[in-house]
């Protein structure tokens, strides 16, 4: 196995463990998953995320907030899809 394959395998294993732990928190009610953000420009992602989190905190949501998954379109957490010109 070459170095890049070892690194890729390690990253994959760590990401799977991170997801397992998050899924466990959600199952226990210690975290919530919110729908994916839809924004017009990539620069708006952070602003939209901060606004969503502020609204949840204002509604007295104290659990960990996890970004949603966009499974049907093939996007993964953290991916950004820009539409339009």
N, C-alpha and C positions, 0 to 999 in steps of 0.2 A: 504494500500500500504506500503510495507516495504521500508527501507532506500535505498537499492540498486536499487529498481525499480524507486524510485523518482529521484535518481541521473542519472540513465540511461535515463529517460524521459527528464530530464533537458538538458543533453548532446545532445540528439537527436534534441531537439528543437533549441538549440544554433547552432548546425551544419547546420540545415535546414535554419536558418536565415542567417548564414554566406554564404551559397551557394546562397541564394536568392539575397543577396547584390552583390555578385560577378557576378552573371548572369545579374543583372541590370547594373553593370559597363560595362560588355562586350557589352550589347545591346546598351549602350550609346556611345560606342567607347572609353571609358576611360581605358579599360583593354583588353588584348588579352589572348587567351588560346593557349598554345603550345602543340604539341603532347606529349604523355608520353615518358619518357626516356627509352631506351633499353640499358642496360649495362651488361657486363659479370659477374661482381662481385659486391656485395653490397657496398664495399668500394669505388667503382667508381661513385656512385650516386652523391655525393656532387661535385666532380671534374667535372663530365659531366654537372651538373646543372649550375655550375659557368661558364663553357666554353660557354654553350648555352646563358646564360644571357649576357656575355661579347660580344658575336657575335651580339646579338640583340642591345645592347647599341652602339656598333661600327657602326651599320647600322642606328643609330639615332632613335631607338625605345625608347620612353620615357614613354609609358603607363605601367601600372602595368602588370606584367606577371604572369599568373595563370597556374599551372600545368594542363595538359590534363587529361581526364578521360579515363580509359580503361574499358569501359562498357561491351564489348562483352565477355571478359575473366572473368568478375566478380570481377576484382580488383577495389579498391577504391583509391582516391587520397592519396598519401603517402605510399601505399602498395608497396612492392618490390617483384618481382618474380625472383627467381634464377633458371636458367636452366643449364643443364649439370651436371657433377659430381663434 
